[in-house]
Amino acid sequence: MPDGLASAVGASVSFDVPSDTFPDLYEASIEELNRGLSQGHFTSVDLVKAYLARIDEVNDELHAVIETNSHALALAAELDSARAAGQSKGILHGIPIIVKDNISTLGEGMQTTAGSHALAGSVVPRDAHVVSLLRNAGAIILAKANLSEWSYFRGGKGKIASGWSGRGGQCTNPYLKNADPSGSSSGSAVCAAVGLAAATLGTETDGSIISPSRLQNLVGIKPTVGLTSRSGVVPISEYQDTVGPMCRSVADAAIILSVIAGKDARDPFTDEQPDALPDYTAALGHPTLEGVRIGVPREAISSEDWVKDYPGIIPAFEEALEVLKGLKATVVESAEFKEIGELKEWKVELQALTVEFKHCLNNYLKDLVEVPTAVRSLGDIIAFNDAHPELEKPPGYEDQQMLEDGDKANGYDDEQYQEARKRRHELGSTLGIDHALEQNQLDVLVFPYKGVASSAAATAGYPVITVPLGFTPNDTPLGEAKPTIEMGPGLPFGLCLTGTAFCEPTLIKVAHTFEQKTKHRLRRRAYEAATPRTQIKDVL
């Protein structure tokens, strides 16, 4: 045992501390954990031990974590020693965080593979920029989360299940056994939902933070493209990809966003952000929403196919609108988009993404220091999968059509691509979100589901936040496993809020005020086998 670890274990809290001193790790907030660490009630070593035990308890059931950090205890001991010497780095000092397995981490034995055996053993040149910022703030990268392989840009619906990766297996939802966790940041969502870390990071191209967050009873923030750096992240599209927090509360998400936002010379899109970024936690704590104008895009909402599939969601949404009105927000009906049908078709967006995927992924692969499988291009990935069907093409998952389409795509100079990229942005921004906002003098748009909300924000590069809204009724019929269950009793759903570029403070203000008024997350917990039992006091 390293000397630092031994001293930290020896310095663990004594047993005469009252049990209510230890926050329940299922719901523990970053503020509560930081307070306990600062007051000496427990150490970061204690926290890491407890979270690792919780992962061991439920990961065979949920397949949410691909691998843990074998150096986490030693890192925690170093941070405990620094804290004891009065050298705390702030609220995240010694706090364990889990990141999605497409976010690069260098050293410590953890790999970055996007869930694919094709990148097993590969060595990244450096930490992702967001990981560097977390480390600089004192956070411990505890583990890498499972995901939909290649961020779900491999096969369409019915071809490969959300939450499945070759390395991680099939991730499932903790609120209903064998249920769909949604993707692609499925593992990050599950880890946050049942308290396997203080918070997690996910990535989104279109829906990959928002969808799994709402289906795991979480708060997820998909930031404006360019607010958080994508350098060191296995990409799909430089025009749509973004990295954001997935947490149990709006406050925790605001804390994480404040740390990971910022400019990065390796990501030129971050040059578009304001020179001075706000502290997003300043948007918390408003007693009312007086002066905030919130629009309801009724046409977009009524056109969504999910209405018949989500029992209870429309009544919950109508109730949420009344809550917002009760908080003194002005709620404006029929704040409509133009060309909603074309936006929902996804045709133009997919046409552009297919070209960008090949371009961006090939650049990422070429930058790797070492790749034992010799995979250096999208074509190499396809060939690897064909050569290793036992790893990457199990029965039912033989399809890799999206990879193949990407490999056949033309480059950025293709005229059809240029037209698609321009039209994609228009559909989400000037014909979509900005149109609805400007025509009605609005601050925010609100939706009962991620569909149009995430697609419009994705194509425009605008932010979205989701906050818990409710659960499907207990008498909801249980769906068939294909291979996961898409509908059944007790599945969470969320309220989505979006707006124009860099409006995150407003979204956080509305989401936090609504969350504090309703506290929907606390109405239900995960099913028994998916609920970890270990608490801080158990490892002392």
Residue pairs with C-beta under 8 A, 6 or more apart in sequence:
1 9
2 74
2 77
4 74
4 77
4 78
4 81
5 45
5 73
5 74
5 76
5 77
6 77
7 77
7 81
8 43
8 44
8 45
8 76
8 77
8 80
8 81
9 45
9 77
11 43
11 80
11 84
12 42
12 43
12 45
12 46
12 540
13 40
13 41
13 42
13 43
13 46
13 540
15 540
17 41
19 537
21 36
21 41
22 36
22 41
22 42
22 535
22 536
22 537
23 29
23 32
23 33
23 36
23 536
24 195
24 535
25 50
25 51
25 54
25 195
25 532
25 534
25 535
25 536
26 194
26 195
26 525
26 531
26 532
27 195
27 248
27 522
28 195
28 198
29 248
29 249
29 251
29 252
30 91
30 92
30 95
30 198
30 199
30 251
30 252
30 255
30 256
31 91
31 251
31 255
33 47
33 95
33 198
34 91
34 92
34 93
34 95
36 42
36 536
37 43
37 44
37 47
37 83
37 93
37 94
37 95
38 83
38 88
42 536
42 540
43 76
43 80
43 94
44 76
44 77
44 79
44 80
44 83
44 93
44 94
44 95
44 96
44 140
45 73
45 76
45 77
45 80
46 536
46 539
46 540
47 76
47 94
47 95
47 96
47 198
47 536
48 72
48 73
48 76
48 96
48 140
48 142
49 73
49 539
50 534
50 535
50 536
50 538
50 539
51 96
51 142
51 195
51 196
51 197
52 68
52 72
52 142
53 532
53 534
53 538
53 539
54 194
54 195
54 196
54 532
54 533
54 534
55 64
55 65
55 68
55 143
55 196
55 532
57 532
57 533
57 534
58 64
58 174
58 194
58 196
58 529
58 530
58 531
58 532
59 65
61 172
61 529
61 530
62 171
62 172
62 174
62 190
62 194
62 530
63 146
63 163
63 168
63 169
63 170
63 171
63 172
63 187
64 145
64 146
64 171
64 186
64 187
64 190
64 191
64 196
65 98
65 143
65 144
65 145
65 146
65 168
65 187
65 191
65 196
66 101
66 113
66 115
66 143
66 144
66 145
66 146
66 165
66 167
66 168
66 187
67 110
67 111
67 143
67 144
68 110
68 142
68 143
69 75
69 108
69 109
69 110
69 140
69 141
69 142
69 143
70 108
70 109
71 107
71 108
71 109
72 96
72 108
72 140
72 141
72 142
75 108
75 140
76 94
76 96
76 140
79 93
79 94
79 138
79 140
80 94
82 88
82 89
82 93
83 93
83 94
88 138
89 136
89 137
89 138
90 137
90 138
91 137
91 255
92 134
92 137
92 138
92 139
92 255
92 259
93 137
93 138
93 139
94 138
94 140
95 138
95 139
95 140
95 198
95 199
96 139
96 140
96 142
96 197
96 198
97 134
97 139
97 140
97 141
97 142
97 197
97 198
97 199
97 200
97 201
97 256
98 141
98 142
98 143
98 144
98 145
98 188
98 191
98 192
98 196
98 197
98 199
98 200
98 201
99 105
99 128
99 130
99 131
99 134
99 141
99 144
99 145
99 188
99 200
99 201
100 144
100 145
100 147
100 185
100 187
100 188
100 200
100 201
100 202
100 203
101 111
101 112
101 113
101 114
101 115
101 144
101 145
101 146
101 147
101 165
101 167
101 168
101 187
102 112
102 114
102 115
102 147
102 151
102 203
102 233
102 234
103 112
103 128
103 130
103 131
103 144
103 201
103 203
103 232
103 233
103 234
103 243
104 112
104 124
104 126
104 127
104 128
104 131
104 232
104 233
104 234
105 112
105 124
105 127
105 128
105 131
105 141
105 144
106 123
106 124
106 125
106 126
106 127
108 141
110 141
110 143
110 144
111 119
111 120
111 121
111 122
111 144
112 119
112 122
112 124
112 144
112 234
113 119
113 120
113 122
113 167
114 147
114 149
114 150
114 151
114 165
114 234
115 146
115 147
115 148
115 149
115 150
115 165
115 166
115 167
115 168
116 149
116 150
116 165
116 166
116 167
116 381
116 392
117 166
117 167
117 373
117 384
117 388
117 391
117 392
118 373
118 375
118 380
118 381
118 384
118 385
118 392
119 234
119 368
119 371
119 373
119 375
120 167
120 372
120 373
121 370
121 371
121 372
121 373
122 368
122 370
122 371
122 372
122 373
122 375
123 368
123 369
123 370
123 371
124 232
124 368
124 369
125 367
125 368
125 369
126 132
126 232
127 135
127 232
128 229
128 231
128 232
128 233
128 243
129 229
129 231
129 232
129 264
129 266
129 267
130 201
130 228
130 229
130 232
130 233
130 243
130 260
131 141
131 232
133 259
133 260
133 262
134 141
134 201
134 259
134 260
135 141
137 259
139 259
142 197
143 191
143 196
143 197
145 185
145 187
145 188
145 190
145 191
145 200
145 202
146 163
146 165
146 167
146 168
146 169
146 171
146 186
146 187
146 190
147 163
147 165
147 168
147 171
147 183
147 184
147 185
147 186
147 187
147 188
148 154
148 160
148 161
148 162
148 163
148 164
148 165
148 183
148 184
148 186
148 208
149 160
149 164
149 165
149 166
150 234
150 381
150 403
151 183
151 184
151 203
151 205
151 208
151 234
151 236
152 160
152 162
152 183
152 184
152 208
153 205
153 236
153 353
153 357
153 402
153 403
153 406
154 160
154 399
154 400
154 402
154 403
155 397
155 399
155 400
155 401
155 402
156 399
156 401
156 402
158 482
159 397
159 399
159 401
160 397
160 399
161 170
161 180
161 397
161 482
161 483
161 484
162 180
162 181
162 182
162 183
162 184
162 186
162 212
162 484
163 170
163 171
163 172
163 180
163 181
163 182
163 183
163 186
163 187
163 484
164 170
164 171
164 397
165 171
166 391
166 392
168 187
170 483
170 484
171 181
171 186
171 187
171 190
172 178
172 179
172 180
172 181
172 190
172 484
173 179
173 180
173 181
173 182
173 190
173 215
173 216
173 484
173 491
174 190
174 193
174 194
174 216
174 526
174 527
174 530
174 531
175 193
175 216
175 217
175 471
175 490
175 491
175 492
175 524
175 526
175 527
175 530
176 485
176 488
176 489
176 490
176 491
176 527
177 527
177 529
177 530
178 481
178 484
178 485
179 484
179 485
179 486
179 488
179 491
180 215
180 484
180 485
180 486
181 187
181 189
181 190
181 212
181 215
181 216
181 484
182 189
182 211
182 212
182 214
182 215
182 216
183 208
183 211
183 212
184 203
184 208
184 212
185 200
185 202
185 203
185 204
185 208
185 209
185 212
185 213
185 220
185 246
186 212
188 200
188 201
188 202
188 212
188 246
189 200
189 202
189 212
189 213
189 215
189 216
189 218
189 220
189 246
190 196
190 212
190 216
191 197
191 200
192 199
192 200
192 216
192 218
192 246
192 247
192 248
193 216
193 217
193 218
193 248
193 526
194 526
194 530
194 531
194 532
195 248
195 532
196 532
198 252
199 245
199 246
199 247
199 248
199 252
199 253
199 255
199 256
200 245
200 246
200 247
201 243
201 244
201 245
201 246
201 256
201 260
202 208
202 209
202 212
202 213
202 220
202 243
202 244
202 245
202 246
203 209
203 230
203 233
203 241
203 242
203 243
203 244
204 210
204 222
204 241
204 242
204 244
204 454
204 458
205 236
205 237
205 240
205 241
205 353
205 458
206 240
206 349
206 454
206 455
206 458
206 459
207 450
207 454
207 455
207 458
209 220
209 221
209 222
209 244
209 246
209 464
210 220
210 222
210 450
210 453
210 454
210 464
210 466
210 494
210 496
211 450
211 454
212 218
212 220
212 246
213 219
213 220
213 246
213 466
213 494
214 220
214 449
214 450
214 466
214 468
214 469
214 492
214 493
214 494
214 496
215 491
215 492
215 493
215 494
216 492
217 468
217 471
217 492
217 494
217 520
217 521
217 524
218 246
218 247
218 248
218 466
218 468
218 494
218 521
219 245
219 246
219 247
219 248
219 249
219 250
219 252
219 253
219 465
219 466
219 467
219 468
219 511
219 515
220 244
220 245
220 246
220 247
220 253
220 465
220 466
221 244
221 245
221 253
221 257
221 463
221 464
221 465
221 504
221 507
221 508
222 242
222 244
222 454
222 457
222 458
222 463
222 464
222 465
223 242
223 243
223 244
223 257
223 261
223 463
223 504
224 242
224 273
224 461
224 462
224 463
224 501
224 502
224 503
224 504
225 239
225 240
225 241
225 242
225 269
225 461
226 242
226 267
226 269
226 270
226 271
226 272
226 273
226 461
227 242
227 261
227 270
227 273
227 277
227 463
227 502
227 504
228 242
228 243
228 244
228 257
228 260
228 261
228 262
228 270
229 243
229 262
229 263
229 264
229 266
229 267
229 270
230 238
230 241
230 242
230 243
230 267
230 269
231 264
231 266
231 267
232 266
233 241
233 243
234 361
234 364
235 241
235 357
235 360
235 361
235 363
235 364
236 353
236 356
236 357
236 360
236 361
237 352
237 353
237 356
237 357
237 360
238 269
238 356
238 360
239 352
239 356
239 421
239 425
239 461
240 353
240 356
240 458
240 459
240 461
241 360
242 461
243 260
244 253
244 257
244 260
245 252
245 253
245 256
245 257
245 260
246 253
247 253
247 256
248 521
249 515
249 521
250 284
250 465
250 467
250 508
250 511
250 512
250 515
251 281
251 284
251 512
253 465
253 508
254 280
254 281
254 283
254 284
254 508
254 512
255 280
255 281
257 280
257 504
257 508
258 277
258 279
258 280
258 281
261 273
261 277
261 280
262 270
262 273
262 277
263 270
263 271
263 273
264 270
273 502
274 502
278 505
280 504
280 505
280 508
282 505
283 504
283 505
283 506
283 508
283 509
283 512
284 508
284 509
284 512
285 512
286 509
286 512
286 513
287 513
288 327
288 328
288 513
289 324
289 327
289 328
289 329
289 509
289 510
289 513
290 328
290 329
291 328
292 329
292 330
292 443
292 444
292 506
292 509
292 510
293 329
293 330
293 332
293 440
293 441
293 442
293 443
293 444
294 324
294 329
294 330
294 331
294 332
294 442
294 443
294 444
294 445
294 446
294 510
295 331
295 332
295 335
295 436
295 437
295 440
295 442
295 444
295 445
295 446
296 321
296 331
296 332
296 333
296 334
296 335
296 445
296 446
297 334
297 335
297 336
297 337
297 436
297 445
297 447
297 452
298 333
298 334
298 336
299 334
299 336
299 337
299 340
300 336
300 337
300 340
300 447
300 452
301 317
301 447
301 448
301 449
301 452
303 340
303 341
303 344
303 452
304 449
304 451
304 452
306 313
306 449
306 451
307 313
307 314
309 486
309 487
310 449
310 472
310 487
310 493
311 472
311 473
311 476
312 470
312 471
312 472
312 473
312 476
312 493
313 448
313 449
313 469
313 470
313 472
313 493
314 448
316 448
316 469
316 470
316 493
317 448
317 469
317 495
320 446
320 448
320 469
320 495
320 514
320 518
321 331
321 446
323 514
323 517
323 518
324 331
324 446
324 510
324 514
325 331
326 517
327 513
327 514
327 517
329 510
332 440
332 442
335 436
335 437
335 439
335 440
335 442
335 445
336 436
336 439
337 343
337 431
337 432
337 433
337 435
337 436
337 452
337 456
338 431
338 432
338 435
339 427
339 431
339 432
340 432
340 452
342 348
342 427
343 427
343 428
343 431
343 432
343 452
343 455
343 456
343 459
344 451
344 452
344 455
346 455
348 420
348 423
348 424
348 427
349 424
349 427
349 455
349 458
349 459
351 416
351 417
351 420
352 417
352 420
352 421
352 424
354 402
354 405
354 406
354 409
355 406
355 409
355 410
355 411
355 412
355 414
355 417
355 420
357 378
357 402
357 406
357 409
358 378
358 406
358 407
358 409
359 411
359 412
361 378
361 406
362 376
362 377
362 378
365 371
365 375
365 376
365 377
365 378
365 380
366 376
366 377
368 376
373 384
374 380
375 381
375 384
378 403
378 406
378 407
379 407
381 403
382 400
382 403
382 404
382 407
384 392
385 392
385 393
385 400
385 403
386 393
389 398
393 400
396 483
409 417
410 416
410 417
411 417
412 418
424 459
425 459
425 460
425 461
427 456
427 459
428 455
428 456
428 457
428 458
428 459
428 460
428 461
428 462
429 459
429 460
429 461
429 462
429 500
432 456
432 459
432 460
433 445
433 456
433 457
433 460
433 462
433 498
433 499
433 500
434 460
434 500
436 442
436 445
437 443
437 445
437 499
437 500
443 499
443 503
443 506
443 510
444 497
444 498
444 499
444 503
444 506
444 507
444 510
445 453
445 497
445 498
445 499
446 495
446 496
446 497
447 453
447 495
447 496
447 497
447 498
448 469
448 493
448 495
448 496
449 493
449 496
450 464
450 466
450 494
450 496
453 464
453 496
453 497
453 498
454 464
454 496
456 462
456 498
457 463
457 464
457 498
460 501
461 501
462 498
462 499
462 500
462 501
462 503
463 498
463 499
463 501
463 502
463 503
463 504
463 507
464 496
464 497
464 498
464 507
465 496
465 497
465 498
465 504
465 507
465 508
465 511
466 494
466 495
466 496
466 497
467 494
467 495
467 497
467 511
467 514
467 515
467 520
468 492
468 494
468 495
468 515
468 518
468 520
468 521
469 492
469 493
469 494
469 495
469 520
470 492
470 493
470 520
470 523
471 490
471 491
471 492
471 493
471 523
471 524
472 487
472 488
472 489
472 490
472 491
472 493
473 489
474 489
474 490
475 489
476 487
476 488
476 489
476 490
476 491
477 487
477 488
478 485
478 487
478 488
478 489
479 485
479 486
479 487
479 488
490 524
490 527
492 524
495 511
495 514
497 507
497 510
497 511
498 507
499 506
499 507
515 521
525 531
